[in-house]
């Protein structure tokens, strides 16, 4: 994602001539909490086989790539 102050240059003629469509979306806006609540409500917690702290992201990524788990949760540490 680009910074809010970034600008882009494009050819309006190309948009017209090539029939290019530009569509923006913030589909993930406010969706993570709802998805978590749905997963908890459906009893899907068993799908997460391992939870690692946020600073363990690299290890979690390696674990999934190595076939060590399909769902590895990376969670921020709580005070």
Secondary structure, DSSP 8 states (H G I E B T S, - for coil): ---TT------HHHHHHTT-------TTTTTHHHHHHHHHHTTGGGG--EEEEGGGHHHHHHHHHTTS-S-EEEE----
